[in-house]
């Protein structure tokens, strides 16, 4: 039971809506002027987040602390109105518990929704990061809309768009502009650093100057609290970095431009987002209104595809994300050469991105009954696929169908890409893994032509249509670029081999993350040295018919 005062308890119990009225807020703050009332509220909210679940027969039951207590929603709101940043992580846990994410308690839609809306009240950027994490992880019916509404409400209070609110609220986690942080712990210096858009590393350096990737034994007991805090920070940075890769990639479908000074602040120079942004290609508007493509180099220098330095734009000059669908084919080829030549691992496919253009004759087909449905372009567009592909735009809160020819080029390309990737994944079967190549397979072929010359198996490999041909000592092999399946020559019989997920050459560069591309390369390294294979099941297949 609660130890709140009778007046406070009655007031909190009276909150019956997801969001309180101004009068309720005002009265709450009056009651919370009493330090004992504040302590009681915070204690109870902390208990919601830390209470051990009671189990009946090994299963959660409808626990009154998370479902039936009348004032639970009122208490999370009261805690939020106090403005204490320490409440934010508590509300994060409460939402996850009440929405059934942690599977500890029976879900409570009222409490989950109240905690989500309360998070939207915080000015602390960490609250926004929590809401973004919840939008990614929570699948409770209706709660996704409440999370989006909380972000939208927080943006409206600041007079900006939800997209601007999100990009301005990306936490820096105390990292320097270079994406690193150093702390002295005992006789060691701990360094947390974002190595690249995919990697966050924590190392410990002692007096000998040798960095260790595991916690030194001398620190484990006397500095256990500091080590725990550092590991928690690494986890938070990784989560933010992953969220930023996803968020920035989603901008590929948006015709968005930033003033140069704003772009520098929230993209190029941000400790986390900057690691993503500096590996991408951007376009900068010149004084003549012409857009010039460049990528941020060392020291903030903007480098064009031919290696020249682009003059620094004025603070209000516009910046936008480069998209190959908007570029000439020659420029796309040149940027792919630049990326591979400079060993740039982009945080997502940009230079090597699949692109699609609407046909003037394209027309929608029957019913949206969708095997696939995706909302994208900052929630303004939706693409669906059943018998055909359809686009819809949100107008006054409702979805309206748009003819393909009238869909903006970037929206069309990104929406069609979603459909194509979905169809390719669902259509590759055990019986037909060697079909016609997709756009993604063509991209892999282009990437392989650029990457293979720098490997030790270059002389044994060539891209031939939809296959990577590999000449081993025992046979020749054809690896399908769309599925990773292997055929053996002569005869065209299939080789069933466990794919290697890691290429066999240390330090091999890939211009973008693609699990299948890495698998294909790993298989190529294996088969180029087929005479060294020791797996008898694989050798029997190779020798049969050779």
C-alpha positions in Angstrom: 0.0 0.0 0.0 1.0 3.6 -0.6 2.3 5.8 2.2 1.2 9.0 0.4 -0.9 11.5 2.4 -4.7 11.1 2.1 -5.0 14.4 0.0 -2.2 13.5 -2.3 -3.5 9.9 -2.7 -7.0 11.0 -3.5 -5.7 13.6 -6.0 -3.4 11.1 -7.8 -6.2 8.5 -7.9 -8.4 11.0 -9.7 -6.3 11.1 -12.9 -8.4 9.1 -15.4 -7.0 10.3 -18.6 -3.6 9.6 -20.4 -2.7 13.3 -20.1 -3.7 15.5 -17.1 -5.5 18.9 -17.3 -3.7 22.1 -16.4 -5.7 22.3 -13.2 -4.6 18.8 -12.2 -1.0 19.7 -12.9 -1.2 22.9 -10.9 -2.8 21.1 -7.9 -0.1 18.3 -8.1 2.7 20.9 -7.9 1.1 22.5 -4.9 0.9 19.1 -3.1 4.4 18.2 -4.1 5.7 21.4 -2.4 5.8 19.2 0.7 9.2 17.3 0.7 7.5 14.3 2.3 5.0 14.2 -0.6 7.8 14.3 -3.2 9.7 11.6 -1.4 6.6 9.4 -1.2 5.9 9.8 -5.0 9.4 9.1 -6.0 9.6 6.0 -3.7 6.5 4.6 -5.2 7.6 5.2 -8.8 11.0 3.7 -8.0 9.2 0.7 -6.6 7.2 0.2 -9.8 10.5 0.0 -11.7 12.3 -2.3 -9.2 9.6 -4.5 -7.7 10.2 -8.2 -8.1 7.3 -9.9 -10.0 5.0 -12.4 -8.1 4.5 -15.5 -10.1 1.7 -18.0 -10.0 2.6 -21.3 -11.4 5.7 -19.7 -13.0 3.5 -17.2 -14.9 2.9 -13.5 -14.2 -0.4 -12.6 -12.9 -2.3 -9.3 -12.7 -0.2 -7.6 -10.1 -1.9 -4.6 -8.3 1.3 -2.6 -8.3 1.3 -2.4 -12.1 -2.3 -2.8 -13.1 -4.9 -2.3 -10.5 -3.5 0.5 -8.3 -5.8 3.5 -9.0 -3.1 6.1 -8.6 -0.3 4.5 -10.6 -0.8 6.7 -13.6 -1.1 9.7 -11.4 2.2 8.9 -9.6 4.2 8.6 -12.8 2.9 11.9 -14.0 3.6 13.5 -10.6 7.2 12.2 -10.8 7.5 13.6 -14.3 6.3 17.1 -13.2 9.1 17.2 -10.6 11.5 17.4 -13.6 14.1 15.1 -11.9 16.2 13.5 -14.7 16.6 10.5 -12.5 13.0 9.6 -13.1 13.6 9.1 -16.9 15.2 5.6 -16.6 12.6 4.6 -14.1 9.8 5.5 -16.6 11.6 3.6 -19.3 11.5 0.4 -17.2 7.9 1.0 -16.2 6.7 1.3 -19.8 8.6 -1.9 -20.8 7.1 -3.7 -17.8 3.6 -2.4 -18.3 3.7 -3.0 -22.0 4.8 -6.6 -21.5 8.2 -6.2 -23.1 10.0 -7.8 -20.1 7.2 -10.4 -19.6 7.3 -9.9 -15.9 3.7 -8.6 -15.3 0.4 -8.7 -17.0 0.3 -5.7 -19.3 -1.3 -2.5 -18.2 -2.2 -0.2 -21.1 -3.2 2.7 -18.8 0.1 2.7 -16.9 2.2 2.2 -20.0 0.4 5.0 -21.9 0.6 7.3 -18.9 4.4 6.7 -18.5 4.9 7.3 -22.2 3.1 10.7 -22.1 4.9 11.6 -18.9 8.3 11.0 -20.7 7.2 13.5 -23.3 7.1 16.2 -20.6 10.9 16.1 -20.0 13.2 18.7 -21.5 16.1 16.3 -20.8 17.4 14.9 -24.2 17.7 11.5 -22.6 13.9 11.3 -22.3 13.7 11.6 -26.1 16.3 8.9 -26.5 14.2 6.7 -24.3 11.1 7.3 -26.4 13.0 6.5 -29.5 14.1 3.2 -27.9 10.6 2.4 -26.9 9.3 3.1 -30.4 11.7 0.5 -31.6 11.1 -2.2 -28.9 7.5 -1.9 -27.9 4.8 -3.7 -29.9 1.8 -3.3 -27.5 -1.3 -2.4 -29.4 -1.9 1.3 -29.7 1.2 2.3 -27.7 3.3 3.1 -30.8 0.8 5.9 -31.7 1.1 7.2 -28.2 4.9 7.2 -28.4 4.8 9.1 -31.7 2.3 11.5 -30.2 4.5 12.1 -27.2 7.5 13.0 -29.5 5.2 15.2 -31.6 3.9 17.0 -28.5 7.4 17.6 -27.2 8.4 19.0 -30.6 5.3 21.3 -30.7 6.2 22.8 -27.3 9.6 23.8 -28.7 8.2 25.1 -32.0 10.0 22.6 -34.1 9.2 19.4 -36.1 9.4 16.0 -34.5 12.3 15.2 -36.9 14.2 18.3 -35.6 13.5 17.4 -32.0 14.9 13.9 -32.5 18.1 15.1 -34.2 18.6 17.8 -31.6 18.1 15.4 -28.8 20.7 12.8 -29.7 22.7 12.2 -26.5 26.4 12.8 -26.6 27.0 10.6 -23.6 29.9 12.8 -22.5 32.0 11.9 -25.5 34.3 14.4 -27.1 33.8 15.6 -30.7 36.0 12.7 -31.9 33.6 10.2 -30.3 35.9 9.2 -27.4 36.0 9.4 -23.7 38.9 8.7 -21.3 38.8 8.0 -17.5 41.5 7.1 -15.1 40.6 4.1 -13.0 43.3 2.9 -10.6 46.6 2.5 -12.4 44.8 2.3 -15.8 43.2 4.6 -18.3 39.9 3.4 -19.7 39.2 4.7 -23.2 35.7 4.4 -24.8 35.8 5.2 -28.5 33.5 4.9 -31.5 36.0 3.3 -34.0 33.6 3.5 -37.0 29.8 3.6 -37.6 29.5 -0.1 -36.6 32.0 -0.4 -33.7 32.2 0.9 -30.1 35.3 -0.2 -28.2 36.4 -0.1 -24.6 40.1 -0.6 -23.8 42.3 -0.3 -20.7 45.9 0.9 -20.9 48.3 0.4 -18.0 51.9 1.7 -17.4 53.3 -0.5 -20.2 51.2 1.4 -22.7 49.6 -1.8 -24.1 45.8 -1.5 -24.5 43.7 -4.4 -23.1 40.2 -5.2 -24.4 39.2 -7.0 -21.2 39.0 -5.6 -17.7 42.3 -6.0 -15.9 42.1 -8.3 -12.9 43.4 -5.6 -10.6 40.4 -3.4 -11.3 37.6 -5.9 -11.0 37.0 -5.8 -7.2 38.2 -2.4 -6.0 36.7 -0.5 -8.9 33.6 -2.7 -9.6 31.2 0.2 -9.5 33.2 2.3 -11.9 33.6 -0.7 -14.3 29.9 -1.4 -14.2 29.1 2.3 -15.0 31.6 2.2 -17.9 30.0 -1.0 -19.3 26.6 0.5 -19.0 27.8 3.6 -20.9 29.2 1.4 -23.7 25.8 -0.2 -24.0 24.1 3.1 -24.2 26.5 4.5 -26.8 26.1 1.4 -29.0 22.3 1.7 -28.8 22.5 5.4 -29.7 24.9 4.7 -32.6 22.6 2.0 -34.0 19.6 4.3 -33.7 21.4 7.0 -35.5 22.4 4.7 -38.4 18.8 3.8 -38.8 17.5 7.4 -38.4 20.0 8.9 -40.9 19.3 6.1 -43.5 15.6 6.9 -43.2 16.4 10.4 -44.4 17.3 9.0 -47.8 13.6 9.0 -48.5 13.1 12.7 -47.4 13.7 15.9 -49.4 15.2 17.6 -46.3 17.8 20.4 -46.2 19.6 22.0 -43.3 21.4 25.3 -43.0 25.1 24.6 -43.0 25.7 25.8 -39.5 22.8 23.7 -38.1 24.1 20.6 -40.1 27.6 21.1 -38.6 26.2 21.2 -35.1 23.8 18.3 -35.2 25.5 16.1 -37.8 29.2 16.6 -38.7 30.4 17.7 -35.2 28.2 15.5 -33.0 30.2 12.9 -31.1 27.9 10.1 -32.1 26.0 11.2 -35.2 29.2 12.6 -36.6 30.7 9.2 -36.9 27.8 8.2 -39.1 27.6 11.6 -41.0 31.4 11.8 -41.8 31.3 8.6 -43.7 28.5 9.7 -46.0 28.2 11.9 -49.1 26.3 15.2 -48.8 25.4 17.9 -51.2 26.1 21.6 -50.4 24.4 24.5 -52.1 26.7 27.0 -53.7 26.2 30.8 -54.0 24.9 30.1 -57.6 22.3 27.7 -56.4 24.1 24.7 -57.8 24.5 21.7 -55.5 28.0 20.2 -55.1 28.5 16.7 -53.7 31.3 16.2 -51.1 32.1 14.2 -48.0 33.5 15.6 -44.7 37.2 14.8 -44.5 39.9 15.4 -41.9 39.6 18.6 -40.0 36.1 19.2 -41.4 37.4 19.8 -45.0 34.7 19.0 -47.6 36.2 16.7 -50.2 34.7 16.3 -53.7 34.8 13.1 -55.7 37.9 14.2 -57.6 39.7 14.9 -54.3 39.4 18.7 -54.3 38.5 20.8 -51.3 35.0 22.4 -51.6 34.9 26.0 -50.4 33.3 26.2 -46.9 29.7 27.2 -47.4 28.1 30.2 -45.6 26.3 29.4 -42.4 22.9 29.6 -44.0 23.8 27.7 -47.2 21.7 24.5 -47.5 22.9 21.0 -47.0 21.1 17.8 -48.0 21.9 14.0 -48.1 23.2 12.8 -51.4 21.1 10.1 -53.1 22.2 8.1 -56.2 18.6 8.4 -57.6 19.2 12.1 -58.0 22.7 11.8 -59.6 23.9 11.0 -63.1 25.2 7.4 -63.6 28.7 8.7 -64.2 28.7 10.5 -60.8 27.4 7.4 -59.1 30.2 5.3 -60.5 32.8 7.9 -59.6 31.5 8.1 -56.0 31.6 4.3 -55.7 35.3 4.4 -56.8 35.9 7.2 -54.3 34.4 5.2 -51.4 36.3 2.0 -52.2 39.5 3.8 -53.1 39.5 5.6 -49.8 38.4 2.5 -47.9 35.3 4.2 -46.5 32.9 1.9 -44.7 29.6 3.7 -45.0 27.1 3.2 -42.2 24.5 2.1 -44.7 24.4 1.6 -48.5 24.6 5.1 -50.0 27.0 5.1 -52.9 26.1 1.5 -53.6 22.4 1.9 -53.0 19.8 0.3 -55.2 17.7 2.9 -57.1 14.4 2.7 -58.9 12.5 5.1 -61.2 8.8 5.3 -62.0 7.7 4.4 -65.4 5.4 7.0 -67.0 2.9 4.2 -67.8 2.9 2.8 -64.3 -0.6 2.5 -62.8 -1.9 1.1 -59.6 -3.5 -2.3 -59.6 -6.3 -3.8 -57.4 -6.7 -3.6 -53.7 -4.1 -2.9 -50.9 -4.3 -6.1 -49.0 -0.6 -6.1 -48.2 1.8 -8.8 -47.7 4.1 -5.8 -47.1 3.2 -2.4 -45.6 5.8 0.1 -44.6 5.4 3.7 -43.3 8.5 5.8 -44.1 9.7 9.3 -45.1 9.1 10.6 -41.6 5.6 9.1 -41.4 4.3 11.0 -44.5 4.3 8.1 -46.9 3.3 4.5 -46.9 4.2 1.7 -49.4 2.2 -1.5 -49.7 2.5 -4.6 -51.8 0.2 -7.5 -52.6 -0.4 -8.1 -56.3 1.3 -4.8 -57.1 3.0 -1.9 -55.4 1.0 1.1 -54.1 2.0 4.4 -52.6 -0.1 6.5 -50.2 0.5 9.9 -48.7 -0.9 11.0 -45.3 -3.2 14.0 -45.9 -5.1 15.5 -42.9 -4.4 12.4 -40.9 -5.7 10.0 -43.6 -3.9 7.9 -46.2 -4.6 8.9 -49.8 -3.4 6.9 -52.8 -0.9 8.6 -55.2 -0.2 7.5 -58.7 3.4 6.2 -59.1 4.2 8.8 -61.7 3.2 11.5 -59.1 5.3 10.1 -56.3 8.5 12.2 -55.6 11.6 10.4 -57.0 13.3 9.7 -53.7 10.1 8.4 -52.1 9.5 6.2 -55.1 13.0 4.8 -55.1 13.1 4.1 -51.4 9.6 2.7 -51.3 10.2 0.4 -54.2 13.5 -0.6 -52.7 11.7 -1.8 -49.6 9.3 -3.8 -51.7 12.1 -5.3 -53.8 14.2 -6.3 -50.8 11.1 -7.9 -49.2 10.2 -9.9 -52.3 13.7 -11.1 -52.9 14.0 -12.4 -49.3 10.6 -14.2 -49.5 11.1 -15.6 -53.0 14.5 -17.3 -52.6 13.7 -21.0 -51.9 15.7 -24.1 -51.3 14.7 -25.3 -54.8 15.4 -22.1 -56.7 18.4 -20.3 -55.2 19.9 -19.4 -58.6 17.3 -17.2 -60.2 17.6 -13.9 -62.0 19.6 -11.3 -60.1 18.0 -8.5 -58.1 19.2 -4.9 -57.9 21.0 -5.9 -54.7 22.8 -8.7 -56.5 24.0 -6.2 -59.1 25.2 -3.9 -56.4 27.2 -6.8 -54.8 28.7 -7.6 -58.2 29.9 -4.0 -58.6 31.3 -3.9 -55.1 33.2 -7.2 -55.7 34.7 -5.9 -58.9 36.2 -3.0 -56.8 37.1 -4.9 -53.7 38.6 -8.2 -55.1 41.7 -6.7 -56.8 43.1 -5.9 -53.4 42.8 -9.5 -52.2 45.0 -12.5 -52.5 42.4 -14.4 -54.5 42.0 -11.7 -57.1 43.6 -13.9 -59.8 41.1 -16.7 -59.1 37.9 -14.7 -59.2 35.8 -12.8 -61.7 32.2 -11.5 -61.7 30.3 -13.1 -64.5 26.6 -12.0 -64.7 24.8 -13.1 -61.6 27.7 -15.2 -60.3 31.1 -14.8 -58.7 33.3 -17.4 -60.5 36.0 -18.9 -58.4 38.8 -21.1 -59.8 40.0 -23.6 -57.1 42.7 -26.3 -57.4 40.1 -29.1 -57.7 37.2 -27.4 -59.5 35.7 -24.1 -60.6 32.7 -22.7 -58.7 30.0 -20.2 -59.3 28.6 -18.3 -56.3 25.2 -16.8 -56.9 25.2 -13.1 -56.0 21.5 -13.1 -54.9 21.5 -16.1 -52.6 25.0 -17.2 -51.9 24.3 -20.7 -53.4 27.2 -22.5 -55.1 27.3 -24.4 -58.4 30.3 -26.5 -59.5 31.7 -26.8 -63.0 31.8 -28.8 -65.0 28.2 -30.1 -64.7 26.5 -27.2 -62.9 25.8 -29.4 -59.8 25.1 -27.7 -56.6 27.7 -27.7 -53.8 26.2 -27.6 -50.3 28.7 -25.9 -48.1 28.3 -24.2 -44.8 28.9 -20.5 -45.7 31.7 -18.7 -44.0 30.4 -15.4 -42.5 33.9 -13.9 -42.3 36.2 -13.5 -45.3 39.5 -15.3 -45.0 41.7 -12.3 -45.3 42.3 -10.2 -42.2 41.5 -6.5 -42.6 39.5 -7.0 -45.8 37.6 -3.9 -46.6 33.9 -3.8 -47.5 32.3 -0.4 -48.5 29.0 -1.2 -46.6 27.6 -3.7 -44.2 26.0 -6.6 -46.1 25.9 -10.0 -44.4 25.4 -11.9 -47.7 28.3 -10.1 -49.4 30.5 -11.0 -46.5 29.3 -14.6 -46.8 29.9 -14.7 -50.5 33.5 -13.5 -50.0 34.1 -16.0 -47.2 32.9 -18.8 -49.4 35.2 -17.5 -52.2 38.2 -17.6 -50.0 37.3 -21.1 -48.9 36.8 -22.5 -52.4 39.8 -20.7 -53.9 41.9 -23.0 -51.7 39.6 -26.1 -52.1 42.6 -28.4 -51.8 43.0 -27.4 -48.2 39.4 -28.2 -47.2 39.2 -30.9 -44.5 35.5 -31.3 -44.2 34.9 -34.8 -45.8 31.2 -34.1 -46.6 32.2 -31.1 -48.7 35.2 -32.9 -50.3 33.0 -35.9 -51.4 30.7 -33.4 -53.2 33.7 -31.7 -54.9 35.3 -35.0 -56.0 32.1 -36.5 -57.4 32.1 -35.7 -61.1 35.2 -33.6 -61.0 
